[in-house]
Amino acid sequence: MQRVPLDMLKPGMVCAKAVVNEKGMTLCAEGTELSAAMIERLKRMCVSSLVVKGSPIDTGIPAKSKEELLADMQARFVPVSGDAIMDRLKESIGKAILSAQTEEEEERAPHE
């Protein structure tokens, strides 16, 4: 998954997460294949970016491995280690990293 600015979206890209407005109304559902008309409609609704499946845009920054992401996260929480709330937050973020990486691996796997 990759967050992509609206001006870099192209028809055929697929939403990886639902796009919702400030009132919680779904503007574009997860799994929706974007068309030129849908991209223009999202621009008119002041949507600035959305998350698409895969990594269609080359940012020039190599993607970090799951291990690198977890190590970065651990290092950021060192100053607050021992704080119960921060420990729970760190655990939740770790689970999210593992879950996101698993989803990306499943996307790249050949489908039979």
DRENTORKOL-3810 file (N, C-alpha, C; in nm, 4 decimals):
REM DRENTORKOL-3810
@n.u->0.0838; n.v->-0.1177; n.w->0.0000; ca.u->0.0000; ca.v->0.0000; ca.w->0.0000; c.u->0.0882; c.v->0.1239; c.w->0.0000
@n.u->0.0365; n.v->0.2268; n.w->-0.0643; ca.u->0.1127; ca.v->0.3506; ca.w->-0.0717; c.u->0.0159; c.v->0.4685; c.w->-0.0725
@n.u->0.0455; n.v->0.5692; n.w->0.0101; ca.u->-0.0328; ca.v->0.6928; ca.w->0.0071; c.u->0.0182; c.v->0.7758; c.w->-0.1105
@n.u->-0.0748; n.v->0.8147; n.w->-0.1968; ca.u->-0.0399; ca.v->0.8853; ca.w->-0.3200; c.u->-0.1172; c.v->1.0174; c.w->-0.3258
@n.u->-0.0472; n.v->1.1285; n.w->-0.3531; ca.u->-0.1176; ca.v->1.2565; ca.w->-0.3714; c.u->-0.2133; c.v->1.2457; c.w->-0.4904
@n.u->-0.3262; n.v->1.3144; n.w->-0.4817; ca.u->-0.4271; ca.v->1.3043; ca.w->-0.5863; c.u->-0.3735; c.v->1.3400; c.w->-0.7239
@n.u->-0.2831; n.v->1.4375; n.w->-0.7324; ca.u->-0.2330; ca.v->1.4771; ca.w->-0.8642; c.u->-0.1415; c.v->1.3724; c.w->-0.9272
@n.u->-0.1075; n.v->1.2672; n.w->-0.8525; ca.u->-0.0238; ca.v->1.1603; ca.w->-0.9076; c.u->-0.1034; c.v->1.0322; c.w->-0.9345
@n.u->-0.2329; n.v->1.0341; n.w->-0.9022; ca.u->-0.3164; ca.v->0.9167; ca.w->-0.9278; c.u->-0.3390; c.v->0.8983; c.w->-1.0770
@n.u->-0.3553; n.v->0.7728; n.w->-1.1152; ca.u->-0.3824; ca.v->0.7402; ca.w->-1.2551; c.u->-0.4997; c.v->0.6424; c.w->-1.2597
@n.u->-0.5811; n.v->0.6524; n.w->-1.3651; ca.u->-0.6901; ca.v->0.5559; ca.w->-1.3800; c.u->-0.6348; c.v->0.4130; c.w->-1.3773
@n.u->-0.7083; n.v->0.3246; n.w->-1.3108; ca.u->-0.6663; ca.v->0.1850; ca.w->-1.2997; c.u->-0.6069; c.v->0.1517; c.w->-1.1643
@n.u->-0.5586; n.v->0.2540; n.w->-1.0910; ca.u->-0.5091; ca.v->0.2282; ca.w->-0.9554; c.u->-0.6287; c.v->0.1866; c.w->-0.8691
@n.u->-0.6015; n.v->0.1099; n.w->-0.7637; ca.u->-0.7082; ca.v->0.0553; ca.w->-0.6800; c.u->-0.6937; c.v->0.1062; c.w->-0.5368
@n.u->-0.8035; n.v->0.1575; n.w->-0.4807; ca.u->-0.8038; ca.v->0.2067; ca.w->-0.3421; c.u->-0.7770; c.v->0.0910; c.w->-0.2461
@n.u->-0.6807; n.v->0.1086; n.w->-0.1578; ca.u->-0.6504; ca.v->0.0071; ca.w->-0.0581; c.u->-0.7269; c.v->0.0325; c.w->0.0713
@n.u->-0.7704; n.v->0.1563; n.w->0.0914; ca.u->-0.8489; ca.v->0.1939; ca.w->0.2088; c.u->-0.9602; c.v->0.2862; c.w->0.1636
@n.u->-1.0733; n.v->0.2777; n.w->0.2302; ca.u->-1.1849; ca.v->0.3654; ca.w->0.1958; c.u->-1.1446; c.v->0.5107; c.w->0.2168
@n.u->-1.1977; n.v->0.5969; n.w->0.1309; ca.u->-1.1779; ca.v->0.7412; ca.w->0.1443; c.u->-1.3063; c.v->0.7960; c.w->0.2046
@n.u->-1.2939; n.v->0.8641; n.w->0.3180; ca.u->-1.4113; ca.v->0.9202; ca.w->0.3847; c.u->-1.3933; c.v->1.0699; c.w->0.4044
@n.u->-1.5057; n.v->1.1419; n.w->0.4093; ca.u->-1.4977; ca.v->1.2861; ca.w->0.4343; c.u->-1.5013; c.v->1.3129; c.w->0.5840
@n.u->-1.4996; n.v->1.4415; n.w->0.6212; ca.u->-1.4935; ca.v->1.4778; ca.w->0.7623; c.u->-1.6167; c.v->1.4346; c.w->0.8412
@n.u->-1.7272; n.v->1.4044; n.w->0.7727; ca.u->-1.8488; ca.v->1.3577; ca.w->0.8399; c.u->-1.8559; c.v->1.2054; c.w->0.8455
@n.u->-1.7539; n.v->1.1390; n.w->0.7916; ca.u->-1.7507; ca.v->0.9932; ca.w->0.7939; c.u->-1.8188; c.v->0.9270; c.w->0.6758
@n.u->-1.8652; n.v->1.0059; n.w->0.5800; ca.u->-1.9311; ca.v->0.9505; ca.w->0.4614; c.u->-1.8258; c.v->0.8939; c.w->0.3666
@n.u->-1.8487; n.v->0.7726; n.w->0.3192; ca.u->-1.7553; ca.v->0.7092; ca.w->0.2264; c.u->-1.7661; c.v->0.7747; c.w->0.0894
@n.u->-1.6521; n.v->0.8236; n.w->0.0417; ca.u->-1.6458; ca.v->0.8858; ca.w->-0.0909; c.u->-1.6003; c.v->0.7863; c.w->-0.1961
@n.u->-1.5178; n.v->0.6910; n.w->-0.1529; ca.u->-1.4629; ca.v->0.5906; ca.w->-0.2436; c.u->-1.4328; c.v->0.4663; c.w->-0.1591
@n.u->-1.4942; n.v->0.3554; n.w->-0.1914; ca.u->-1.4800; ca.v->0.2344; ca.w->-0.1107; c.u->-1.3467; c.v->0.1638; c.w->-0.1361
@n.u->-1.3036; n.v->0.0890; n.w->-0.0356; ca.u->-1.1854; ca.v->0.0035; ca.w->-0.0511; c.u->-1.2092; c.v->-0.0920; c.w->-0.1670
@n.u->-1.1067; n.v->-0.1095; n.w->-0.2502; ca.u->-1.1175; ca.v->-0.2018; ca.w->-0.3635; c.u->-1.1678; c.v->-0.1370; c.w->-0.4912
@n.u->-1.2033; n.v->-0.0088; n.w->-0.4851; ca.u->-1.2538; ca.v->0.0616; ca.w->-0.6030; c.u->-1.1408; c.v->0.0895; c.w->-0.7011
@n.u->-1.1623; n.v->0.0521; n.w->-0.8271; ca.u->-1.0658; ca.v->0.0868; ca.w->-0.9316; c.u->-1.0945; c.v->0.2297; c.w->-0.9752
@n.u->-0.9928; n.v->0.3129; n.w->-0.9682; ca.u->-1.0117; ca.v->0.4551; ca.w->-0.9974; c.u->-1.0225; c.v->0.4804; c.w->-1.1475
@n.u->-1.1152; n.v->0.5670; n.w->-1.1817; ca.u->-1.1293; ca.v->0.6141; ca.w->-1.3197; c.u->-1.0896; c.v->0.7612; c.w->-1.3218
@n.u->-1.0723; n.v->0.8161; n.w->-1.4403; ca.u->-1.0384; ca.v->0.9582; ca.w->-1.4520; c.u->-1.1496; c.v->1.0433; c.w->-1.3906
@n.u->-1.2740; n.v->1.0034; n.w->-1.4126; ca.u->-1.3878; ca.v->1.0785; ca.w->-1.3575; c.u->-1.3875; c.v->1.0742; c.w->-1.2047
@n.u->-1.3563; n.v->0.9582; n.w->-1.1466; ca.u->-1.3527; ca.v->0.9449; ca.w->-1.0005; c.u->-1.2413; c.v->1.0314; c.w->-0.9423
@n.u->-1.1261; n.v->1.0341; n.w->-1.0067; ca.u->-1.0143; ca.v->1.1158; ca.w->-0.9589; c.u->-1.0527; c.v->1.2637; c.w->-0.9620
@n.u->-1.1167; n.v->1.3083; n.w->-1.0685; ca.u->-1.1615; ca.v->1.4482; ca.w->-1.0779; c.u->-1.2647; c.v->1.4796; c.w->-0.9706
@n.u->-1.3558; n.v->1.3870; n.w->-0.9459; ca.u->-1.4583; ca.v->1.4070; ca.w->-0.8425; c.u->-1.3937; c.v->1.4214; c.w->-0.7047
@n.u->-1.2932; n.v->1.3372; n.w->-0.6753; ca.u->-1.2228; ca.v->1.3448; ca.w->-0.5472; c.u->-1.1488; c.v->1.4778; c.w->-0.5334
@n.u->-1.0930; n.v->1.5281; n.w->-0.6438; ca.u->-1.0258; ca.v->1.6593; ca.w->-0.6413; c.u->-1.1253; c.v->1.7683; c.w->-0.6056
@n.u->-1.2446; n.v->1.7640; n.w->-0.6654; ca.u->-1.3478; ca.v->1.8647; ca.w->-0.6363; c.u->-1.3941; c.v->1.8571; c.w->-0.4913
@n.u->-1.3802; n.v->1.7396; n.w->-0.4287; ca.u->-1.4190; ca.v->1.7218; ca.w->-0.2886; c.u->-1.3037; c.v->1.7537; c.w->-0.1934
@n.u->-1.1951; n.v->1.8109; n.w->-0.2477; ca.u->-1.0785; ca.v->1.8541; ca.w->-0.1696; c.u->-1.0052; c.v->1.7394; c.w->-0.1006
@n.u->-1.0092; n.v->1.6204; n.w->-0.1590; ca.u->-0.9294; ca.v->1.5083; ca.w->-0.1089; c.u->-0.7866; c.v->1.5331; c.w->-0.1563
@n.u->-0.6904; n.v->1.5234; n.w->-0.0665; ca.u->-0.5522; ca.v->1.5548; ca.w->-0.1051; c.u->-0.4709; c.v->1.4312; c.w->-0.1431
@n.u->-0.5034; n.v->1.3152; n.w->-0.0834; ca.u->-0.4300; ca.v->1.1920; ca.w->-0.1148; c.u->-0.5154; c.v->1.0728; c.w->-0.0749
@n.u->-0.4770; n.v->0.9562; n.w->-0.1229; ca.u->-0.5423; ca.v->0.8338; ca.w->-0.0785; c.u->-0.4447; c.v->0.7178; c.w->-0.0883
@n.u->-0.4818; n.v->0.6088; n.w->-0.0207; ca.u->-0.3956; ca.v->0.4912; ca.w->-0.0148; c.u->-0.4383; c.v->0.3945; c.w->-0.1245
@n.u->-0.3419; n.v->0.3559; n.w->-0.2090; ca.u->-0.3702; ca.v->0.2634; ca.w->-0.3178; c.u->-0.2950; c.v->0.1324; c.w->-0.2955
@n.u->-0.3419; n.v->0.0286; n.w->-0.3607; ca.u->-0.2764; ca.v->-0.1020; ca.w->-0.3494; c.u->-0.1428; c.v->-0.0992; c.w->-0.4212
@n.u->-0.0488; n.v->-0.1759; n.w->-0.3676; ca.u->0.0836; ca.v->-0.1851; ca.w->-0.4271; c.u->0.1658; c.v->-0.0610; c.w->-0.3990
@n.u->0.2684; n.v->-0.0413; n.w->-0.4775; ca.u->0.3553; ca.v->0.0770; ca.w->-0.4687; c.u->0.3754; c.v->0.1312; c.w->-0.6093
@n.u->0.2701; n.v->0.1930; n.w->-0.6658; ca.u->0.2769; ca.v->0.2333; ca.w->-0.8060; c.u->0.3633; c.v->0.3556; c.w->-0.8342
@n.u->0.3966; n.v->0.4336; n.w->-0.7325; ca.u->0.4735; ca.v->0.5554; ca.w->-0.7529; c.u->0.6139; c.v->0.5355; c.w->-0.6975
@n.u->0.7147; n.v->0.5617; n.w->-0.7806; ca.u->0.8530; ca.v->0.5524; ca.w->-0.7352; c.u->0.8888; c.v->0.6821; c.w->-0.6648
@n.u->0.9045; n.v->0.6744; n.w->-0.5332; ca.u->0.9372; ca.v->0.7940; ca.w->-0.4547; c.u->1.0870; c.v->0.8180; c.w->-0.4491
@n.u->1.1651; n.v->0.7217; n.w->-0.4950; ca.u->1.3095; ca.v->0.7332; ca.w->-0.4866; c.u->1.3637; c.v->0.6910; c.w->-0.3514
@n.u->1.2737; n.v->0.6616; n.w->-0.2598; ca.u->1.3130; ca.v->0.6166; ca.w->-0.1263; c.u->1.2844; c.v->0.4670; c.w->-0.1181
@n.u->1.3869; n.v->0.3852; n.w->-0.0953; ca.u->1.3621; ca.v->0.2413; ca.w->-0.0888; c.u->1.2711; c.v->0.2063; c.w->0.0296
@n.u->1.1826; n.v->0.1119; n.w->0.0074; ca.u->1.0926; ca.v->0.0672; ca.w->0.1136; c.u->1.1729; c.v->-0.0029; c.w->0.2225
@n.u->1.1337; n.v->0.0211; n.w->0.3479; ca.u->1.2014; ca.v->-0.0430; ca.w->0.4601; c.u->1.1400; c.v->-0.1807; c.w->0.4838
@n.u->1.2236; n.v->-0.2715; n.w->0.5290; ca.u->1.1756; ca.v->-0.4058; ca.w->0.5632; c.u->1.0982; c.v->-0.3992; c.w->0.6942
@n.u->1.0228; n.v->-0.5041; n.w->0.7209; ca.u->0.9484; ca.v->-0.5152; ca.w->0.8455; c.u->1.0422; c.v->-0.5003; c.w->0.9644
@n.u->1.1584; n.v->-0.5615; n.w->0.9571; ca.u->1.2552; ca.v->-0.5553; ca.w->1.0671; c.u->1.3056; c.v->-0.4125; c.w->1.0883
@n.u->1.3320; n.v->-0.3410; n.w->0.9783; ca.u->1.3786; ca.v->-0.2025; ca.w->0.9893; c.u->1.2707; c.v->-0.1123; c.w->1.0492
@n.u->1.1467; n.v->-0.1311; n.w->1.0056; ca.u->1.0366; ca.v->-0.0524; ca.w->1.0599; c.u->1.0187; c.v->-0.0768; c.w->1.2090
@n.u->1.0262; n.v->-0.2050; n.w->1.2495; ca.u->1.0116; ca.v->-0.2383; ca.w->1.3913; c.u->1.1272; c.v->-0.1815; c.w->1.4736
@n.u->1.2491; n.v->-0.1885; n.w->1.4206; ca.u->1.3657; ca.v->-0.1344; ca.w->1.4917; c.u->1.3531; c.v->0.0174; c.w->1.5074
@n.u->1.3086; n.v->0.0868; n.w->1.4021; ca.u->1.2876; ca.v->0.2320; ca.w->1.4099; c.u->1.1839; c.v->0.2646; c.w->1.5171
@n.u->1.0751; n.v->0.1903; n.w->1.5172; ca.u->0.9690; ca.v->0.2134; ca.w->1.6136; c.u->1.0192; c.v->0.1899; c.w->1.7560
@n.u->1.0934; n.v->0.0808; n.w->1.7770; ca.u->1.1491; ca.v->0.0513; ca.w->1.9103; c.u->1.2380; c.v->0.1662; c.w->1.9568
@n.u->1.3231; n.v->0.2177; n.w->1.8696; ca.u->1.4144; ca.v->0.3263; ca.w->1.9058; c.u->1.3384; c.v->0.4527; c.w->1.9452
@n.u->1.2295; n.v->0.4792; n.w->1.8786; ca.u->1.1512; ca.v->0.5994; ca.w->1.9100; c.u->1.0834; c.v->0.5915; c.w->2.0460
@n.u->1.0576; n.v->0.4707; n.w->2.0934; ca.u->0.9886; ca.v->0.4543; ca.w->2.2211; c.u->1.0834; c.v->0.4386; c.w->2.3397
@n.u->1.2128; n.v->0.4344; n.w->2.3162; ca.u->1.3096; ca.v->0.4202; ca.w->2.4262; c.u->1.2920; c.v->0.5293; c.w->2.5326
@n.u->1.2778; n.v->0.6564; n.w->2.4948; ca.u->1.2661; ca.v->0.7608; ca.w->2.5972; c.u->1.1443; c.v->0.7469; c.w->2.6892
@n.u->1.0428; n.v->0.6739; n.w->2.6461; ca.u->0.9220; ca.v->0.6608; ca.w->2.7275; c.u->0.9000; c.v->0.5179; c.w->2.7753
@n.u->1.0044; n.v->0.4364; n.w->2.7723; ca.u->0.9895; ca.v->0.2974; ca.w->2.8155; c.u->0.9481; c.v->0.2943; c.w->2.9625
@n.u->0.8615; n.v->0.2011; n.w->2.9946; ca.u->0.8112; ca.v->0.1880; ca.w->3.1309; c.u->0.6785; c.v->0.2596; c.w->3.1519
@n.u->0.6408; n.v->0.3470; n.w->3.0617; ca.u->0.5113; ca.v->0.4146; ca.w->3.0697; c.u->0.4070; c.v->0.3182; c.w->3.0133
@n.u->0.3098; n.v->0.2796; n.w->3.0950; ca.u->0.2127; ca.v->0.1761; ca.w->3.0563; c.u->0.1359; c.v->0.2131; c.w->2.9295
@n.u->0.0937; n.v->0.3364; n.w->2.9200; ca.u->0.0165; ca.v->0.3781; ca.w->2.8019; c.u->0.1043; c.v->0.3737; c.w->2.6773
@n.u->0.2260; n.v->0.4245; n.w->2.6895; ca.u->0.3159; ca.v->0.4244; ca.w->2.5747; c.u->0.3560; c.v->0.2817; c.w->2.5363
@n.u->0.3689; n.v->0.1927; n.w->2.6349; ca.u->0.3994; ca.v->0.0526; ca.w->2.6049; c.u->0.2859; c.v->-0.0114; c.w->2.5253
@n.u->0.1614; n.v->0.0206; n.w->2.5610; ca.u->0.0462; ca.v->-0.0334; ca.w->2.4867; c.u->0.0429; c.v->0.0246; c.w->2.3452
@n.u->0.0734; n.v->0.1536; n.w->2.3351; ca.u->0.0773; ca.v->0.2166; ca.w->2.2034; c.u->0.1849; c.v->0.1527; c.w->2.1168
@n.u->0.3019; n.v->0.1295; n.w->2.1736; ca.u->0.4117; ca.v->0.0657; ca.w->2.0992; c.u->0.3697; c.v->-0.0732; c.w->2.0515
@n.u->0.3021; n.v->-0.1478; n.w->2.1379; ca.u->0.2558; ca.v->-0.2819; ca.w->2.1006; c.u->0.1563; c.v->-0.2746; c.w->1.9849
@n.u->0.0643; n.v->-0.1787; n.w->1.9911; ca.u->-0.0344; ca.v->-0.1629; ca.w->1.8840; c.u->0.0312; c.v->-0.1250; c.w->1.7519
@n.u->0.1279; n.v->-0.0343; n.w->1.7577; ca.u->0.1977; ca.v->0.0067; ca.w->1.6360; c.u->0.2757; c.v->-0.1111; c.w->1.5783
@n.u->0.3394; n.v->-0.1898; n.w->1.6639; ca.u->0.4120; ca.v->-0.3087; ca.w->1.6179; c.u->0.3202; c.v->-0.4056; c.w->1.5452
@n.u->0.2008; n.v->-0.4265; n.w->1.6009; ca.u->0.1033; ca.v->-0.5154; ca.w->1.5360; c.u->0.0593; c.v->-0.4588; c.w->1.4011
@n.u->0.0408; n.v->-0.3261; n.w->1.3943; ca.u->-0.0003; ca.v->-0.2629; ca.w->1.2688; c.u->0.1081; c.v->-0.2780; c.w->1.1620
@n.u->0.2341; n.v->-0.2630; n.w->1.2026; ca.u->0.3453; ca.v->-0.2795; ca.w->1.1082; c.u->0.3459; c.v->-0.4219; c.w->1.0535
@n.u->0.3322; n.v->-0.5186; n.w->1.1419; ca.u->0.3323; ca.v->-0.6588; ca.w->1.0986; c.u->0.2135; c.v->-0.6885; c.w->1.0081
@n.u->0.0972; n.v->-0.6339; n.w->1.0416; ca.u->-0.0231; ca.v->-0.6562; ca.w->0.9623; c.u->-0.0099; c.v->-0.5930; c.w->0.8241
@n.u->0.0397; n.v->-0.4696; n.w->0.8185; ca.u->0.0555; ca.v->-0.4010; ca.w->0.6899; c.u->0.1555; c.v->-0.4746; c.w->0.6019
@n.u->0.2637; n.v->-0.5215; n.w->0.6594; ca.u->0.3648; ca.v->-0.5931; ca.w->0.5822; c.u->0.3065; c.v->-0.7229; c.w->0.5275
@n.u->0.2261; n.v->-0.7917; n.w->0.6073; ca.u->0.1645; ca.v->-0.9170; ca.w->0.5626; c.u->0.0706; c.v->-0.8910; c.w->0.4453
@n.u->-0.0085; n.v->-0.7825; n.w->0.4532; ca.u->-0.0993; ca.v->-0.7481; ca.w->0.3438; c.u->-0.0226; c.v->-0.7193; c.w->0.2156
@n.u->0.0891; n.v->-0.6478; n.w->0.2263; ca.u->0.1694; ca.v->-0.6161; ca.w->0.1077; c.u->0.2303; c.v->-0.7419; c.w->0.0478
@n.u->0.2745; n.v->-0.8338; n.w->0.1325; ca.u->0.3314; ca.v->-0.9591; ca.w->0.0834; c.u->0.2252; c.v->-1.0399; c.w->0.0102
@n.u->0.1007; n.v->-1.0395; n.w->0.0623; ca.u->-0.0073; ca.v->-1.1117; ca.w->-0.0039; c.u->-0.0414; c.v->-1.0504; c.w->-0.1391
@n.u->-0.0341; n.v->-0.9151; n.w->-0.1479; ca.u->-0.0597; ca.v->-0.8476; ca.w->-0.2757; c.u->0.0419; c.v->-0.8878; c.w->-0.3809
@n.u->0.1693; n.v->-0.9022; n.w->-0.3385; ca.u->0.2763; ca.v->-0.9338; ca.w->-0.4347; c.u->0.2787; c.v->-1.0812; c.w->-0.4732
@n.u->0.2195; n.v->-1.1683; n.w->-0.3905; ca.u->0.2231; ca.v->-1.3120; ca.w->-0.4181; c.u->0.1429; c.v->-1.3419; c.w->-0.5436
@n.u->0.1930; n.v->-1.4318; n.w->-0.6274; ca.u->0.1163; ca.v->-1.4683; ca.w->-0.7476; c.u->-0.0119; c.v->-1.5389; c.w->-0.7083
@n.u->-0.1208; n.v->-1.5021; n.w->-0.7731; ca.u->-0.2510; ca.v->-1.5640; ca.w->-0.7445; c.u->-0.2704; c.v->-1.6837; c.w->-0.8349
@n.u->-0.3213; n.v->-1.7881; n.w->-0.7757; ca.u->-0.3421; ca.v->-1.9114; ca.w->-0.8533; c.u->-0.4847; c.v->-1.9229; c.w->-0.8995
END
